[in-house]
Amino acid sequence: MSAQSRAELRTAAAHWDQAFQDRASAEKRSAYYALASPLYQKLYFNRQFSDDGTDWLEWVKRTLAPKVPFERALFLGCGLGDALFDIHRRGIARRLHGIDLSREAIARANQMVEREGAQKSVSFEVGDFHTCALEEGAYDIAFMVGSLHHALDLDRVLGRVRSALKPAGTFVANEYIGPSRWQYTTLQLLLVKALLTLLPRRLRRRPDGSVKGRIGRPTLEWMLATDPSEAAHSAQIPERFEQFFELTQRVDFGGAITLPVLDEIVANFREEARGDMAWLRAIIALDRIAWRTGLVKSANAVLVGRARVATLQSEPARYLSTG
């Protein structure tokens, strides 16, 4: 890995160490990120996986491990470990190993291991999924949840995931696949701007008291200075995924409009308030119509695949390297 890439990863690690300190609790995350909001999940996200509101991990269990759990699971970019523990509690996998770049996140995840008494079945380590040592052909299933879009070298990471899996092992990626580096389309920006213009001021207030206004395309300089890994090659994920894995399931769940509008302000929408729900349902409806009619692409998807057999013709050997 180049010196520039290593520097970018150090910047990304510092960014996420701070983010995990600031928004470590589930309450803070659900107030800040729309995808973490139970209300948003109930009204939109979960409905893409079932008619009864079953969440995506229950869909994974029903689809991939209905009777017998996977024996060993790898979770790259595990963050605070919440999703990894959820996978374990639901009986999707018996033994799980999580890796994340943030020391702050892994410290908190290890505290959870102690509290849960799960030392025999759950483990964590600090590591960069571009270069950390991975046991080859060891895992039955691998997960990346909101982390693959942080890959600075998609092919390298996908190749390493495939190498870590047993033959025909399963890879599940729950990912942002929208415009790389948040370079939103003009139509996407117009729809977001219209909604933020129409929304009452009280629903646009951030936790710090400021009011959310228009959304524009961030400059590449700002993206690189804040988190160089953020959405680095996100738009290429579906295509590159299929170069390394046979796609067996894909569930899109929109978000190209809802997430830019609702992130930072989603906690203002109260389920008991009829007016709030009318606004929230309208935002969701516009998002759903926009991506299902092709006006904008779905910005998020769960991709499930089986590892393809690597060949010298299809892939350079460097992608299987751990260095």
C-alpha positions as CSV (number, residue, x, y, z in Angstrom):
1,M,0.0,0.0,0.0
2,S,1.3,3.4,-0.9
3,A,2.4,6.1,1.6
4,Q,-0.5,8.2,0.5
5,S,-3.0,5.4,1.1
6,R,-1.5,4.8,4.6
7,A,-1.8,8.5,5.4
8,E,-5.4,8.5,4.2
9,L,-6.2,5.6,6.5
10,R,-4.6,7.3,9.5
11,T,-6.9,10.3,8.8
12,A,-9.9,8.0,8.5
13,A,-9.0,6.2,11.7
14,A,-8.8,9.5,13.6
15,H,-12.1,10.6,12.2
16,W,-13.9,7.4,13.3
17,D,-12.2,7.4,16.7
18,Q,-13.8,10.8,17.3
19,A,-17.1,9.8,15.8
20,F,-17.3,6.7,18.0
21,Q,-16.5,8.8,21.1
22,D,-19.2,11.4,20.2
23,R,-21.9,8.9,19.1
24,A,-21.1,5.7,20.9
25,S,-24.6,5.1,22.4
26,A,-27.4,3.6,20.3
27,E,-29.6,6.6,21.3
28,K,-27.1,9.1,19.9
29,R,-26.6,7.1,16.7
30,S,-30.4,6.8,16.1
31,A,-30.8,10.5,16.6
32,Y,-28.1,11.3,14.1
33,Y,-28.3,8.6,11.4
34,A,-31.6,8.0,9.8
35,L,-30.7,4.3,9.0
36,A,-30.2,3.8,12.8
37,S,-33.5,5.3,13.7
38,P,-36.1,2.6,14.8
39,L,-38.9,4.8,13.3
40,Y,-37.2,5.0,9.9
41,Q,-36.4,1.3,10.0
42,K,-40.1,0.5,10.8
43,L,-41.6,2.7,8.1
44,Y,-39.1,2.1,5.3
45,F,-35.9,0.1,5.7
46,N,-37.4,-3.1,7.1
47,R,-40.3,-3.1,4.6
48,Q,-37.9,-3.8,1.8
49,F,-37.1,-7.2,3.4
50,S,-40.6,-8.4,4.4
51,D,-44.2,-7.4,4.5
52,D,-44.4,-7.7,8.2
53,G,-41.5,-5.4,9.0
54,T,-38.9,-8.1,9.7
55,D,-35.5,-6.5,9.8
56,W,-32.6,-7.3,7.5
57,L,-30.7,-9.6,9.8
58,E,-33.8,-11.7,10.4
59,W,-34.1,-11.8,6.6
60,V,-30.4,-13.0,6.5
61,K,-31.2,-15.7,9.0
62,R,-34.3,-16.9,7.2
63,T,-32.6,-16.8,3.8
64,L,-29.2,-18.2,4.6
65,A,-29.2,-20.0,7.9
66,P,-32.8,-21.0,8.7
67,K,-31.9,-24.2,10.7
68,V,-28.2,-24.5,11.1
69,P,-25.9,-21.5,12.0
70,F,-22.7,-20.8,10.2
71,E,-19.8,-22.1,12.2
72,R,-17.3,-19.2,11.7
73,A,-18.1,-15.6,10.6
74,L,-15.8,-12.7,9.8
75,F,-17.0,-9.1,10.2
76,L,-14.8,-6.5,8.6
77,G,-15.3,-2.9,9.6
78,C,-17.3,-4.0,12.7
79,G,-17.4,-0.6,14.4
80,L,-18.6,-0.9,18.0
81,G,-19.6,-4.6,17.5
82,D,-23.4,-4.1,17.8
83,A,-24.3,-5.8,14.6
84,L,-21.8,-8.6,15.2
85,F,-23.4,-9.4,18.6
86,D,-26.8,-9.2,17.0
87,I,-25.7,-11.8,14.5
88,H,-24.5,-14.0,17.3
89,R,-27.6,-13.7,19.5
90,R,-29.9,-14.6,16.6
91,G,-28.0,-17.8,15.9
92,I,-26.8,-16.8,12.5
93,A,-23.2,-17.8,13.4
94,R,-21.6,-19.6,16.3
95,R,-18.1,-18.0,16.3
96,L,-17.5,-14.5,15.1
97,H,-14.4,-12.3,14.7
98,G,-14.6,-8.6,14.1
99,I,-11.9,-6.2,12.8
100,D,-12.1,-2.4,12.7
101,L,-9.6,0.4,12.0
102,S,-10.8,2.4,15.0
103,R,-9.1,1.6,18.3
104,E,-11.9,3.5,20.1
105,A,-14.5,1.2,18.6
106,I,-12.6,-2.0,19.3
107,A,-12.0,-1.0,22.9
108,R,-15.7,-0.5,23.4
109,A,-16.5,-3.8,21.6
110,N,-14.1,-5.7,23.9
111,Q,-15.9,-4.2,26.9
112,M,-19.1,-5.7,25.5
113,V,-17.4,-9.1,25.2
114,E,-16.6,-8.9,28.9
115,R,-20.1,-7.8,29.9
116,E,-21.7,-10.5,27.8
117,G,-19.2,-13.2,28.9
118,A,-18.8,-14.1,25.2
119,Q,-15.0,-14.7,25.1
120,K,-15.4,-18.2,23.7
121,S,-17.5,-17.1,20.8
122,V,-16.8,-13.5,20.0
123,S,-13.4,-11.7,19.4
124,F,-12.3,-8.4,18.1
125,E,-9.0,-6.8,16.9
126,V,-7.8,-3.5,15.6
127,G,-6.9,-3.8,11.9
128,D,-7.2,-2.3,8.5
129,F,-9.1,-4.6,6.2
130,H,-6.9,-3.7,3.3
131,T,-3.8,-5.2,4.9
132,C,-4.5,-7.0,8.2
133,A,-3.7,-10.7,8.4
134,L,-6.7,-12.9,7.5
135,E,-6.7,-16.7,7.8
136,E,-7.2,-18.0,4.3
137,G,-10.1,-20.3,3.6
138,A,-11.2,-20.2,7.2
139,Y,-14.7,-18.6,7.3
140,D,-18.1,-19.8,6.3
141,I,-19.5,-16.3,6.0
142,A,-18.2,-12.8,6.0
143,F,-20.1,-9.5,6.6
144,M,-19.4,-5.9,5.8
145,V,-22.0,-3.5,7.0
146,G,-21.5,0.1,6.0
147,S,-17.8,-0.5,5.7
148,L,-17.1,-1.7,2.1
149,H,-17.8,1.8,0.8
150,H,-14.8,2.9,2.8
151,A,-12.4,0.7,0.8
152,L,-9.7,2.7,-0.9
153,D,-9.0,-0.3,-3.2
154,L,-12.2,-2.2,-3.8
155,D,-10.7,-5.1,-5.7
156,R,-8.0,-5.7,-3.1
157,V,-10.6,-5.8,-0.3
158,L,-13.1,-8.0,-2.2
159,G,-10.3,-10.3,-3.2
160,R,-9.1,-10.6,0.4
161,V,-12.7,-11.4,1.6
162,R,-13.0,-14.1,-1.0
163,S,-9.6,-15.5,0.0
164,A,-10.7,-15.7,3.7
165,L,-13.8,-17.6,2.9
166,K,-14.1,-21.4,2.4
167,P,-14.8,-22.6,-1.1
168,A,-18.3,-21.3,-2.1
169,G,-18.4,-19.3,1.2
170,T,-21.0,-16.6,1.6
171,F,-20.4,-12.8,1.6
172,V,-23.0,-10.4,2.8
173,A,-22.5,-6.7,2.2
174,N,-25.0,-4.1,3.5
175,E,-23.7,-1.0,1.8
176,Y,-24.1,2.5,0.6
177,I,-23.8,2.2,-3.2
178,G,-24.7,5.8,-4.1
179,P,-22.5,8.4,-5.8
180,S,-18.8,8.1,-4.9
181,R,-17.5,10.9,-2.6
182,W,-21.1,12.1,-2.2
183,Q,-21.1,13.7,-5.7
184,Y,-24.8,13.7,-5.8
185,T,-26.7,14.0,-9.1
186,T,-28.4,17.3,-10.0
187,L,-31.9,15.8,-9.8
188,Q,-31.0,14.3,-6.4
189,L,-29.9,17.6,-5.1
190,L,-33.0,19.4,-6.4
191,L,-35.3,16.9,-4.7
192,V,-33.4,17.2,-1.4
193,K,-33.4,21.0,-1.6
194,A,-37.1,21.1,-2.3
195,L,-37.9,18.9,0.8
196,L,-35.6,20.9,3.1
197,T,-37.2,24.1,1.8
198,L,-40.7,22.8,2.5
199,L,-40.1,21.2,5.8
200,P,-41.1,23.2,8.9
201,R,-38.1,24.8,10.7
202,R,-38.8,22.8,13.9
203,L,-38.3,19.5,12.0
204,R,-35.0,20.8,10.5
205,R,-33.3,21.6,13.8
206,R,-30.1,19.6,14.6
207,P,-29.2,18.3,18.0
208,D,-26.8,21.3,18.5
209,G,-29.6,23.8,17.8
210,S,-28.6,24.8,14.3
211,V,-31.1,24.5,11.5
212,K,-30.4,22.2,8.5
213,G,-30.5,24.0,5.2
214,R,-29.6,23.2,1.7
215,I,-27.4,20.2,0.7
216,G,-24.7,20.6,-1.9
217,R,-22.0,18.4,-3.4
218,P,-19.1,18.5,-1.0
219,T,-15.7,19.4,-2.5
220,L,-13.3,16.6,-3.0
221,E,-10.8,18.6,-0.9
222,W,-13.2,18.6,2.1
223,M,-14.0,14.8,1.7
224,L,-10.3,14.0,1.6
225,A,-9.5,16.2,4.6
226,T,-12.4,14.8,6.7
227,D,-12.4,11.1,5.9
228,P,-10.5,10.1,2.7
229,S,-12.2,6.7,2.8
230,E,-15.8,8.0,2.8
231,A,-17.6,6.6,-0.2
232,A,-14.3,6.4,-2.0
233,H,-15.6,4.1,-4.7
234,S,-19.1,3.4,-3.5
235,A,-20.8,3.6,-7.0
236,Q,-18.6,0.8,-8.3
237,I,-19.5,-1.7,-5.5
238,P,-22.3,-3.6,-7.3
239,E,-20.2,-4.1,-10.4
240,R,-17.0,-5.1,-8.6
241,F,-18.9,-7.3,-6.2
242,E,-20.0,-9.5,-9.1
243,Q,-16.4,-9.9,-10.3
244,F,-15.5,-11.7,-7.2
245,F,-18.8,-13.3,-6.1
246,E,-21.7,-14.9,-7.7
247,L,-24.6,-12.6,-6.8
248,T,-27.4,-14.7,-5.2
249,Q,-29.5,-12.0,-3.6
250,R,-29.8,-8.3,-3.9
251,V,-32.3,-6.1,-1.9
252,D,-32.2,-2.4,-2.6
253,F,-33.6,-0.1,0.0
254,G,-33.4,3.4,-1.5
255,G,-32.1,6.3,0.6
256,A,-30.9,8.6,-2.1
257,I,-33.4,11.3,-1.0
258,T,-34.4,10.2,2.5
259,L,-30.9,10.0,4.0
260,P,-29.5,13.4,2.9
261,V,-32.7,15.0,4.1
262,L,-33.1,13.1,7.4
263,D,-29.6,12.6,8.7
264,E,-29.0,14.8,11.8
265,I,-32.7,15.7,12.1
266,V,-34.5,12.3,12.1
267,A,-35.1,12.4,15.9
268,N,-37.4,15.4,15.4
269,F,-40.1,13.2,13.8
270,R,-42.3,11.9,16.6
271,E,-44.5,8.9,15.9
272,E,-47.3,10.2,18.1
273,A,-47.5,13.5,16.2
274,R,-49.7,13.2,13.1
275,G,-48.1,16.2,11.3
276,D,-44.6,14.8,11.8
277,M,-45.6,11.4,10.4
278,A,-47.3,13.1,7.4
279,W,-44.0,14.8,6.5
280,L,-41.9,11.7,7.2
281,R,-44.2,9.5,5.0
282,A,-44.1,12.0,2.2
283,I,-40.3,12.1,2.3
284,I,-40.2,8.3,2.2
285,A,-42.8,8.1,-0.6
286,L,-40.8,10.5,-2.8
287,D,-37.6,8.5,-2.2
288,R,-39.4,5.2,-3.1
289,I,-40.9,6.6,-6.2
290,A,-37.7,8.2,-7.3
291,W,-35.5,5.1,-7.3
292,R,-38.2,2.6,-8.3
293,T,-39.0,4.7,-11.4
294,G,-35.3,5.2,-12.2
295,L,-35.2,9.0,-11.6
296,V,-32.4,8.3,-9.1
297,K,-30.6,5.0,-8.3
298,S,-31.1,3.3,-5.0
299,A,-28.3,4.5,-2.7
300,N,-28.2,1.4,-0.5
301,A,-28.4,-2.3,-1.0
302,V,-27.8,-5.7,0.7
303,L,-25.7,-7.8,-1.7
304,V,-25.3,-11.6,-1.0
305,G,-22.9,-13.7,-3.0
306,R,-21.0,-16.9,-3.1
307,A,-17.2,-16.8,-3.6
308,R,-16.1,-17.4,-7.2
309,V,-13.0,-19.5,-7.7
310,A,-10.0,-17.2,-8.4
311,T,-8.1,-17.8,-11.6
312,L,-4.9,-16.3,-12.9
313,Q,-6.8,-15.2,-16.0
314,S,-9.6,-13.4,-14.0
315,E,-7.5,-11.8,-11.3
316,P,-4.0,-10.7,-10.5
317,A,-2.5,-12.6,-7.6
318,R,-1.8,-9.4,-5.7
319,Y,-5.4,-9.3,-4.6
320,L,-4.9,-12.3,-2.4
321,S,-2.0,-10.8,-0.6
322,T,-2.2,-9.9,3.1
323,G,0.5,-7.3,2.9
